[in-house]
Amino acid sequence: PPYSLFSLVCMGCSSSRDAETPTATTRASATTLPCSERCMRDSKRTARSRRHSRRIDVPSSLTLRAYEELGETSELRAGSLQQLRSELATLVEQRVAGWEDLQRALEQCDLWLVRFLRTRKYDSARALHALRGNLSLSRYLEGLPARTGGAKPGAVAAVRFWDLHIEDSSVRYVLDRRLLATVPGRARDGSVVVLLSPSSDFLIAWGRLGVGGFTLAVLKLIEALSLEPRTQLCGITVVVDLRRASSALISTSLRPDMLRLTERLPPPLGSQAP
């Protein structure tokens, strides 16, 4: 059965993360408190120390695939990262719209940035466009009215994407109720398989977290999964299980404000969408 997404997120901290299928030992150790503490400590390090703290090269068994599909070499990766950081720095210096978010992006580690390059096959212009679109979506979700999806006004606390982490209450809410989970192992193409099971629990979550807060928590978890070189190359497969979808959930999802939100949501990072 699917296990907690938190397990796979924390596996990124372990030395066994290159294994094709998580072992029983890995699963047990992945859910222990020390691992979550390491995740939190990593997220709070300064930009300079984080920049070189996480491995960004794909496993040796996938080096040829990375070259054939993406044209990736260590030289191309280093040069593209340098160019992307330079372009971000220029935009920040010019104080373009949303420059504060671009500054935060510039402070992230190389592993956070390189995923945009990998999903756009090292086309720097497209990678920068995708990055800015990602940040723009986060701002949009942060600003969604409390009434979106029928949530009660005043019942939703403000959520900022940059402030979210694996131990945030909204993220834990999604994890603990298994609104999003991962399937053990990987698909045949090497992608991580994420199971999304819409049910009446979604309505409760939307009322508690707000539609914007709930979606931000889901995107933060998808982001956490993407911070692994193998996943950046092989992608994330999202399986939507509608067997528990109620008529109330479907009717709420068809509200005009919800449809507008759906139109803004891009494919998950890890796909090869243009």
C-alpha positions in Angstrom: 0.0 0.0 0.0 1.1 3.6 -0.4 3.2 4.9 2.5 3.7 8.4 3.7 5.2 10.9 1.3 7.2 12.1 4.3 9.1 8.8 4.1 10.3 9.4 0.6 11.1 13.1 1.3 13.3 12.1 4.2 15.0 9.3 2.2 16.7 12.1 0.3 18.8 12.5 3.4 20.0 8.9 3.5 22.9 7.4 1.6 20.7 4.7 0.3 18.5 7.0 -1.9 20.0 5.5 -5.1 18.3 2.2 -4.4 15.6 1.4 -7.0 13.2 0.2 -4.3 13.3 1.3 -0.7 14.2 -1.5 1.7 12.4 -2.2 4.9 15.3 -0.8 6.8 15.3 2.4 4.8 11.5 2.8 5.4 11.9 2.4 9.1 14.7 4.8 9.5 13.2 7.3 7.1 10.3 8.0 9.4 12.3 8.6 12.6 12.5 12.0 14.2 16.2 12.5 13.7 15.8 12.4 9.9 13.0 15.0 10.0 15.3 17.2 12.2 18.0 16.9 9.5 15.5 18.0 6.9 14.6 21.0 8.9 18.2 21.9 9.7 19.1 21.7 6.0 16.2 24.0 5.1 17.4 26.6 7.6 21.1 26.8 6.6 22.4 29.9 5.0 22.4 30.1 1.2 26.2 29.9 1.0 26.5 26.7 3.0 23.5 25.1 1.3 24.7 25.7 -2.2 27.2 22.9 -2.0 25.6 20.7 0.6 23.5 18.4 -1.6 24.5 16.2 -4.4 23.3 17.3 -7.8 24.8 14.8 -10.2 22.6 11.8 -11.2 23.6 8.3 -10.1 26.3 6.8 -12.3 23.9 4.2 -13.7 21.8 7.1 -15.2 24.7 9.2 -16.5 24.3 8.0 -20.1 20.5 8.5 -20.0 21.0 12.0 -18.7 23.4 12.7 -21.6 21.1 11.1 -24.3 17.9 12.7 -23.1 19.1 16.1 -21.8 22.6 16.5 -23.2 23.8 16.8 -19.6 27.4 16.9 -18.8 29.1 18.2 -15.7 30.4 21.1 -17.8 27.0 22.0 -19.3 25.4 21.7 -15.8 27.9 24.0 -14.2 27.8 26.6 -17.0 24.0 26.6 -17.2 23.7 27.1 -13.4 26.1 30.0 -13.5 24.1 31.5 -16.4 20.8 31.1 -14.6 22.1 32.6 -11.4 23.6 35.5 -13.4 20.2 36.1 -15.1 18.4 36.0 -11.8 20.9 38.4 -10.3 20.3 40.8 -13.2 16.6 40.7 -12.7 16.9 41.4 -9.0 19.3 44.3 -9.7 16.7 45.7 -12.1 14.0 45.4 -9.5 11.6 43.8 -11.9 8.1 42.8 -10.7 8.4 40.0 -8.1 12.2 40.6 -7.6 11.9 39.7 -4.0 10.9 36.2 -4.9 13.7 36.0 -7.5 16.1 37.0 -4.7 14.9 34.1 -2.6 15.3 31.8 -5.6 18.8 33.0 -6.1 19.6 32.1 -2.5 18.5 28.5 -3.0 20.9 25.6 -3.4 22.0 24.3 -6.9 19.9 21.2 -6.5 16.8 23.5 -6.2 17.7 25.5 -9.3 19.0 22.7 -11.6 15.6 21.0 -11.7 14.3 23.8 -13.8 17.2 23.3 -16.2 16.7 19.6 -16.4 13.0 19.7 -17.1 13.7 22.2 -19.9 16.7 20.2 -21.3 19.1 23.0 -20.3 17.4 25.7 -22.3 18.2 28.6 -20.0 15.6 30.9 -21.3 12.8 28.3 -20.9 14.2 27.3 -17.5 14.0 30.9 -16.3 10.5 31.3 -17.7 9.4 28.1 -15.8 11.0 29.3 -12.6 9.3 32.7 -12.8 6.0 30.9 -13.6 6.4 28.7 -10.6 6.9 31.7 -8.3 4.0 33.6 -9.9 1.7 30.6 -9.2 2.8 30.6 -5.6 2.0 34.3 -5.2 -1.4 33.6 -6.9 -2.2 30.8 -4.4 -1.1 33.0 -1.5 -3.6 35.7 -2.6 -6.6 33.5 -3.2 -9.7 34.8 -1.4 -10.8 32.9 1.7 -14.1 32.1 0.0 -12.5 30.1 -2.8 -14.0 26.7 -2.9 -16.6 27.7 -0.3 -14.3 28.1 2.7 -15.6 30.3 5.5 -14.2 33.8 5.5 -11.8 34.4 8.3 -11.2 30.7 8.9 -8.1 30.5 6.9 -4.6 31.6 8.1 -2.3 33.2 5.6 0.3 30.8 4.1 3.6 31.8 2.4 5.2 29.3 0.1 8.7 30.3 1.1 7.9 29.8 4.7 6.5 26.2 4.3 8.6 23.2 5.2 8.0 19.5 5.9 7.0 20.1 9.5 4.6 23.0 8.8 1.1 22.3 10.1 -0.6 22.5 6.7 2.0 20.2 5.1 1.7 17.7 8.0 -2.1 17.9 7.7 -1.9 16.7 4.1 0.6 14.0 5.0 -1.1 12.7 8.1 -4.4 12.3 6.3 -2.8 10.7 3.3 -4.4 13.1 0.9 -1.2 12.7 -1.1 1.0 9.6 -0.8 3.7 7.8 -2.7 3.8 4.2 -4.1 6.8 2.2 -2.9 9.6 1.9 -5.5 9.4 3.6 -8.9 7.6 3.2 -12.2 9.3 1.3 -15.0 10.6 4.6 -16.5 12.2 5.4 -13.1 9.7 8.1 -12.1 8.3 8.5 -8.6 4.6 7.6 -8.4 2.4 9.9 -6.4 -1.1 8.9 -5.5 -3.7 11.6 -5.2 -7.0 10.4 -3.9 -9.7 13.1 -4.0 -12.5 12.5 -1.5 -14.7 14.3 1.0 -11.6 14.8 3.1 -10.5 17.3 0.5 -13.5 19.5 1.3 -12.5 19.3 5.0 -9.0 20.2 4.1 -10.1 23.2 1.9 -12.2 24.4 4.8 -9.4 24.1 7.3 -6.4 25.3 5.2 -8.1 27.2 2.4 -7.9 26.0 -1.2 -4.8 28.2 -1.7 -3.1 26.9 1.5 -3.9 23.3 0.6 -2.6 23.6 -2.9 0.6 25.3 -1.7 1.2 22.4 0.8 0.8 19.9 -2.1 3.2 21.8 -4.3 5.7 22.1 -1.5 5.6 18.3 -1.1 6.0 17.8 -4.9 8.9 20.2 -4.7 10.5 18.2 -1.9 10.2 15.0 -4.0 11.9 16.8 -7.0 15.0 17.7 -4.9 16.6 14.4 -5.9 18.7 14.0 -9.1 17.1 10.7 -10.1 13.7 12.2 -9.9 14.6 15.3 -11.8 15.7 13.1 -14.7 13.0 10.4 -14.5 10.1 12.6 -13.4 7.0 12.3 -11.2 4.0 10.3 -12.3 0.8 11.5 -10.6 -2.0 8.9 -10.4 -5.5 10.3 -9.6 -7.8 7.8 -7.9 -11.4 9.1 -8.2 -13.1 6.1 -6.6 -13.9 8.1 -3.4 -14.8 11.3 -5.1 -18.2 12.4 -3.9 -20.8 14.4 -5.7 -20.2 17.3 -3.2 -16.5 17.3 -4.1 -17.2 17.2 -7.8 -19.7 20.1 -7.6 -17.3 22.1 -5.6 -14.5 21.5 -8.0 -16.8 22.8 -10.8 -17.3 26.2 -9.2 -16.1 29.0 -11.4 -13.4 30.1 -8.9 -12.1 26.5 -8.7 -12.0 26.2 -12.5 -10.0 29.4 -12.7 -7.5 27.9 -10.2 -7.3 24.6 -12.2 -6.4 26.6 -15.4 -3.4 28.1 -13.5 -1.9 24.8 -12.4 1.0 23.6 -14.5 2.1 20.0 -14.9 4.3 18.9 -11.9 8.0 19.6 -12.2 9.6 16.5 -13.5 7.5 16.3 -16.6 8.9 17.3 -20.0 6.2 19.8 -20.7 7.1 22.8 -22.9 
